[in-house]
Amino acid sequence: MVWDASFESWIELGITGQPQGRLLDRNGALIAGWVGEIPEGDVLEAAATL
């Protein structure tokens, strides 16, 4: 979770509203993204690939 009062991170990550999620690797590369409800199982599966 990121708090960004300027919304610059939202723009950079293509986030247009809530809820949305992005999973990034340690270098900041996008691994996966979700719009709407963020499914826990999908997040855990994507994180396991890291």
N, C-alpha and C positions, 0 to 999 in steps of 0.2 A: 504494500500500500504506500502510495506517495501523496504527500500534500504539496500542491504547487499552486500558490495563490495567483500566479501569473498565467497558469494554464499552458505554459510553453511545452511542458512534457506531454500534455494531452495532444497538442498539435504535432509534435515530433512522432508520437506513437499512433496517430490517427484515431484517437479516441474522441467520439462526438457526443457522448452522454454516459449515463450510468444505468445499470452496472455494465462494465466491460472489464476485461482483464487481458494482460499480456504477460507472457512468460519469456524472460530474456536469459541468455547464458551469461557467464561471467564477463564476456567481452561486450555485452550489450546487444548481441544479435538476437533477433526475434525467433523464438522456438515455436510458439503457438499463441493464438489469440482467441478470445471469446467475446461475443456480444450477447447481452442478456444474462440469464442465470449462468453462473460459472460452475460447471460440473466438477465436483471434487475428484471423482475417479479419473476424468480426463486430465486434470491438472497433475495428479500423482503419476499417471502413466507418462505424460510428457516430461515431467521432472526426473523420472527414473532414467530417461535417455541421456541425461546430462552426466 
